[in-house]
Amino acid sequence: MPNVLHRKFAALSAVAVVVLTSLLLMVPAFRAADTLPSQLTDEQLWGMVAKTGFSDECGSFRSENYLSNEMTFQNVIKPLNAAAKAGGVYMGVGPEQNFTYIVALHPKMAFIVDVRCGNMREHMMYKALFEMSDTRVDFLSRLFSRKRPEGLADNATTDQIFAALDRVQPDQKLFEKNVMDIEDLLVKTHKFGLSADDLDGIDTIYRVFFIYGPNINYSASPVGGGLGGGRGGMPNYADLMTATDQQGNLVPGVNRSFLGSEENYKVIRDMEKKNLIVPLVDNFAGSKAIRSVGKYLKDHDAVVSAFYLSNVEQYLFMDGIEDRFYNNVKTLPLDASSTFLRSGRPNGQSGGGFGGPGGGLVSMLSSIEDVLKAFDAGRLRNWNDVINLSSAP
């Protein structure tokens, strides 16, 4: 009798093992929920931004631009939303275009990595302006040092806001007051360890926005050079912010910029008030910022949803240091949905000059994992190979 019971128990155990195995195969692999903070203290934010934290020494680039020149940057937002997961971590480079991608993805944190200290300073300037401004109209009035247009409602369209601001003259006294307010907020209130060079840099950048107003473009500089900077074919601030996700197409589109609606604006303002947009200084091929972000995110079980590159990879290939960048990206926590956003010319067309808004640059997407696999396999020999792994809407 005991032998019979033993055989029945063994049979039942085997069945239980099969059932349990089947259930496990049906359940997605477990990954610990991320533990990213809902906000950073001022000390924590500056601890990352500072050179003693995640940043490296200031570097230089071929241009010191304060505005994007990528007119079709919204065109990839729909496919980006389909490819990348919302609620992860966003990484990017450059100035204001990051805000629109952040709005699209609603990440828990964002890290902006740029070799230029000027970009960090511009983002600190933006941070102060967001914090001081309840609405888009208030924000733009401060950004361009122009009095708020009379009778302009907070829910006005972006086109209406820029048209109204264009009729208002820049105000020198308002500029001087705003500079003091920006510096007081950053240094006295937040107690960020900005150096004298940093504060001078913020003053210079803010002055460029004062000089050009909504006509500021990619090539605008403190020394002047014509309306919006003088480079033909470059979109200005108003062009970029009133663009749509069907820019250049006949089909009407939706304005998805961070200034496209009050709701979009509040996404960025809330993140800035919580210190969740972190500007860092380092070369993409450097050994510090990207790897520091990777360690921090792994420590918090978080994943990078998207990494906006502009066309920085092109210059890394020109300098022969692209391998350092891709090895840096390998240190980031990624999954199958992690996505690169980049700008380039379709089929790797080099082209001279600037044939159309943004110099003919088109916004594109690719899987980060696919790019890294191609790199490991030795299939990324030049910039064209990267473009060929990218898709444009």
C-alpha positions in Angstrom: 0.0 0.0 0.0 2.7 2.5 0.8 4.3 1.9 -2.6 1.0 2.7 -4.3 0.7 6.0 -2.4 4.2 6.9 -3.1 3.7 6.3 -6.9 0.5 8.4 -6.8 2.3 11.2 -4.9 5.1 11.2 -7.4 2.7 11.3 -10.3 0.9 14.3 -8.8 4.2 16.0 -8.2 5.2 15.6 -11.8 1.9 17.1 -12.9 2.4 20.0 -10.5 5.8 20.7 -12.0 4.4 20.7 -15.5 1.6 23.1 -14.6 3.9 25.4 -12.7 6.4 25.4 -15.6 3.6 26.3 -18.0 2.5 29.1 -15.8 6.0 30.5 -15.6 6.3 30.5 -19.3 3.1 32.5 -19.6 4.3 35.2 -17.2 6.8 37.9 -18.4 10.2 37.8 -16.9 10.3 39.7 -13.6 12.2 42.9 -13.3 12.4 44.9 -10.2 10.3 48.1 -10.3 12.5 51.2 -10.7 13.2 53.2 -7.6 13.9 56.5 -9.2 13.0 59.4 -7.0 9.9 61.5 -7.6 12.1 64.6 -7.3 15.7 65.5 -6.5 16.8 67.9 -3.8 18.9 70.9 -5.0 22.0 69.2 -3.5 21.3 66.0 -5.4 20.8 67.8 -8.7 23.9 70.0 -8.4 25.8 66.9 -7.2 25.1 65.4 -10.6 25.6 68.6 -12.7 28.9 69.5 -11.1 32.3 68.4 -12.4 32.7 66.5 -9.1 29.6 64.6 -10.1 28.6 63.2 -13.5 30.0 66.1 -15.6 33.4 66.5 -17.1 35.5 69.5 -18.2 34.0 71.9 -20.7 34.6 71.0 -24.3 34.0 72.7 -27.6 31.9 72.0 -30.7 32.0 73.4 -34.2 29.1 75.7 -33.3 27.7 77.3 -30.2 24.1 77.2 -31.0 21.3 78.1 -28.6 18.5 76.7 -30.7 17.8 73.6 -32.8 17.7 73.8 -36.6 15.7 70.5 -37.1 12.4 71.6 -38.6 10.9 68.0 -38.8 11.7 67.0 -35.2 8.0 66.5 -34.4 7.4 64.1 -37.4 8.9 61.2 -35.5 6.8 61.6 -32.3 4.0 59.2 -33.3 6.4 56.3 -34.3 8.5 57.2 -31.2 5.5 56.7 -29.0 4.8 53.4 -30.7 8.4 52.2 -30.3 9.6 53.5 -26.9 8.0 53.0 -23.5 6.7 56.0 -21.7 7.7 56.5 -18.0 11.3 55.4 -18.4 14.3 57.7 -18.6 15.1 60.1 -21.4 18.5 61.1 -22.6 19.4 63.8 -25.1 21.7 66.5 -26.4 21.4 70.1 -27.2 18.9 72.8 -26.2 15.1 73.1 -26.4 14.1 70.2 -28.8 14.6 67.9 -25.8 11.6 69.4 -24.1 9.2 68.3 -26.9 10.5 64.7 -26.8 10.2 64.7 -23.0 6.6 65.8 -23.3 6.0 62.9 -25.8 7.5 60.3 -23.5 6.6 61.5 -20.0 9.9 60.1 -18.5 10.5 59.9 -14.8 13.9 61.6 -15.3 15.8 63.2 -18.2 19.5 63.7 -18.6 20.9 66.1 -21.3 24.5 65.4 -22.1 26.5 68.0 -24.2 30.2 68.7 -24.6 29.5 72.4 -24.3 29.3 74.1 -20.9 27.1 76.6 -22.8 24.4 74.0 -23.2 24.4 73.3 -19.4 24.2 77.0 -18.7 21.3 77.4 -21.2 19.4 74.6 -19.5 19.9 76.2 -16.1 18.6 79.5 -17.6 15.6 77.6 -18.9 15.1 75.9 -15.6 14.8 79.3 -13.9 12.4 80.7 -16.5 10.2 77.6 -16.2 10.0 77.9 -12.5 9.2 81.6 -12.6 6.5 81.3 -15.2 3.1 79.9 -14.6 2.0 79.9 -18.3 3.5 79.8 -21.8 2.8 83.4 -22.3 4.6 84.3 -19.1 7.5 82.0 -20.1 8.0 83.5 -23.6 7.6 87.1 -22.3 10.5 86.4 -19.9 12.5 84.4 -22.4 12.5 87.3 -24.9 12.4 90.1 -22.3 9.2 91.5 -23.7 6.2 92.7 -21.7 3.2 90.3 -21.8 1.0 91.3 -24.7 -2.3 92.9 -23.5 -5.4 90.8 -24.0 -3.5 87.6 -24.8 -5.2 84.7 -23.0 -3.3 81.8 -21.5 -5.1 79.3 -23.8 -4.2 81.2 -27.0 -2.8 79.1 -29.8 1.0 79.0 -30.2 0.6 80.9 -33.5 -1.4 83.6 -31.7 1.1 83.9 -28.9 4.1 84.3 -31.2 2.3 86.7 -33.5 1.4 88.9 -30.4 4.9 88.7 -29.0 6.4 89.8 -32.4 4.5 93.1 -32.1 6.1 93.9 -28.7 9.4 95.6 -28.5 12.2 94.1 -26.3 12.6 95.9 -23.0 16.1 96.6 -21.7 14.9 97.2 -18.1 12.9 94.0 -18.2 16.0 92.2 -19.5 18.1 93.5 -16.6 15.5 92.5 -14.0 15.1 89.1 -15.4 18.8 88.4 -15.4 19.0 89.3 -11.8 15.9 87.1 -11.0 17.4 84.2 -12.9 20.7 84.4 -11.1 19.0 84.9 -7.7 16.8 81.9 -8.2 19.7 79.6 -9.2 22.3 80.8 -6.8 20.5 82.2 -3.7 17.4 80.1 -3.7 18.7 76.8 -5.1 22.2 77.4 -4.0 23.7 75.8 -7.1 27.5 76.2 -7.2 27.5 78.1 -10.5 30.9 79.7 -11.2 31.4 83.3 -12.3 32.0 81.9 -15.8 28.7 80.1 -15.6 26.8 83.2 -14.6 28.6 85.2 -17.3 27.6 82.5 -19.8 24.0 82.6 -18.7 24.0 86.4 -19.1 25.4 86.1 -22.6 23.0 83.4 -23.7 20.0 85.3 -22.3 21.2 88.4 -24.1 21.1 86.6 -27.4 17.4 85.7 -26.8 16.8 89.4 -25.9 18.5 90.7 -29.1 16.7 88.4 -31.6 13.5 87.6 -29.8 11.3 85.0 -31.6 13.5 85.4 -34.7 16.5 83.8 -33.0 17.8 80.8 -35.0 20.6 78.2 -34.9 23.3 80.6 -36.0 22.4 83.6 -33.7 25.3 84.9 -31.7 26.1 87.7 -29.2 28.0 89.6 -31.9 25.0 89.9 -34.2 24.8 88.9 -37.8 21.4 89.8 -39.1 17.8 88.9 -38.4 17.8 85.7 -36.4 21.5 85.1 -37.0 21.8 85.5 -40.8 22.1 81.9 -41.9 19.6 81.3 -44.7 17.2 78.4 -44.5 17.4 78.2 -40.7 14.1 78.0 -38.8 13.6 80.5 -36.0 12.1 79.9 -32.6 8.6 80.8 -33.7 8.9 78.4 -36.7 10.0 75.5 -34.5 7.3 76.0 -31.9 4.5 76.5 -34.3 5.5 73.4 -36.4 3.4 70.2 -36.4 4.0 66.5 -36.5 3.3 66.6 -40.3 5.8 69.3 -41.1 6.4 69.5 -44.8 3.5 67.2 -45.7 0.1 68.2 -47.2 -1.8 66.5 -44.4 -2.6 68.9 -41.5 -0.8 67.9 -38.4 -0.8 68.5 -34.6 1.5 70.8 -32.8 3.2 68.6 -30.3 5.9 71.0 -29.2 6.4 71.7 -25.5 4.7 75.1 -26.2 1.9 73.5 -28.2 -0.5 73.7 -25.3 -0.6 74.6 -21.6 -0.7 70.9 -20.8 2.5 70.3 -22.6 4.2 73.3 -21.0 3.2 72.1 -17.5 4.9 68.7 -18.1 8.2 70.5 -18.4 7.6 73.0 -15.7 6.7 70.3 -13.2 9.8 68.3 -14.0 12.0 71.4 -13.7 10.4 72.3 -10.4 11.2 68.8 -9.2 14.8 69.0 -10.5 14.2 66.0 -12.8 15.8 67.4 -15.9 19.6 67.1 -15.4 22.0 68.9 -17.8 25.5 67.4 -17.9 28.8 68.3 -19.6 30.8 65.7 -21.4 31.6 64.4 -24.9 29.5 61.5 -26.0 32.8 59.7 -26.4 33.9 60.8 -22.9 34.4 58.4 -20.1 32.2 60.1 -17.4 28.7 61.4 -18.0 27.0 58.6 -19.9 28.7 55.9 -17.8 27.7 57.8 -14.6 24.1 58.0 -15.8 24.2 54.3 -16.6 25.4 53.3 -13.1 22.8 55.6 -11.5 20.0 54.1 -13.5 21.1 50.5 -12.9 21.3 51.3 -9.1 17.7 52.4 -9.4 16.5 49.5 -11.7 15.5 52.0 -14.4 15.7 51.7 -18.2 16.5 54.3 -20.9 13.4 54.7 -23.1 15.0 57.0 -25.7 18.3 58.8 -26.4 18.1 61.8 -28.7 21.5 62.3 -30.6 20.8 65.0 -33.2 23.6 64.3 -35.7 26.4 64.0 -33.1 27.3 60.5 -34.3 28.3 62.0 -37.7 31.0 64.1 -36.0 32.2 61.1 -33.9 32.8 59.2 -37.1 34.6 62.1 -38.6 36.9 62.2 -35.5 37.3 58.4 -35.4 35.9 58.0 -31.8 32.5 56.6 -32.5 33.5 53.3 -30.8 33.9 55.1 -27.5 30.4 56.4 -27.7 28.8 53.0 -28.5 30.8 51.4 -25.7 29.4 54.0 -23.4 25.9 53.3 -24.5 26.4 49.6 -23.7 26.7 50.7 -20.0 23.2 52.0 -20.0 20.3 49.8 -18.9 18.3 49.1 -22.1 15.6 46.9 -23.3 14.1 45.9 -26.7 12.1 49.1 -26.9 14.9 51.6 -26.2 15.2 53.9 -29.1 17.7 56.3 -30.7 16.4 59.5 -32.2 18.8 61.1 -34.6 18.9 63.7 -37.4 20.6 63.2 -40.8 20.0 63.3 -44.5 18.2 60.3 -46.0 20.5 57.6 -47.5 23.5 59.4 -46.0 23.4 62.3 -48.5 26.2 64.6 -47.5 25.1 67.6 -49.4 26.7 71.0 -49.1 25.0 74.1 -47.8 21.6 74.2 -46.3 19.0 73.0 -48.8 15.8 73.8 -47.0 14.8 74.4 -43.4 17.2 72.8 -41.0 19.8 72.2 -43.8 17.8 69.2 -45.1 18.1 67.3 -41.8 15.4 64.7 -41.3 14.5 63.2 -37.9 14.9 59.4 -37.7 14.5 56.5 -35.3 16.3 53.2 -34.7 16.5 50.5 -32.1 19.4 51.0 -29.7 19.9 47.3 -29.4 20.0 46.9 -33.2 22.6 49.6 -33.5 24.8 48.1 -30.8 24.5 44.6 -32.4 25.6 46.1 -35.7 28.5 47.8 -34.0 29.6 44.6 -32.3 29.4 42.8 -35.7 31.6 45.4 -37.3 28.9 46.7 -39.6 29.1 50.3 -38.5 32.0 51.5 -40.7 30.7 55.0 -41.3 27.9 57.4 -40.8 26.0 56.1 -43.8 25.8 52.7 -42.1 24.1 54.3 -39.2 21.6 56.2 -41.4 20.8 52.9 -43.2 19.7 51.4 -39.8 17.4 54.4 -39.2 13.8 54.9 -40.4 12.1 58.3 -41.1 8.3 58.7 -41.2 
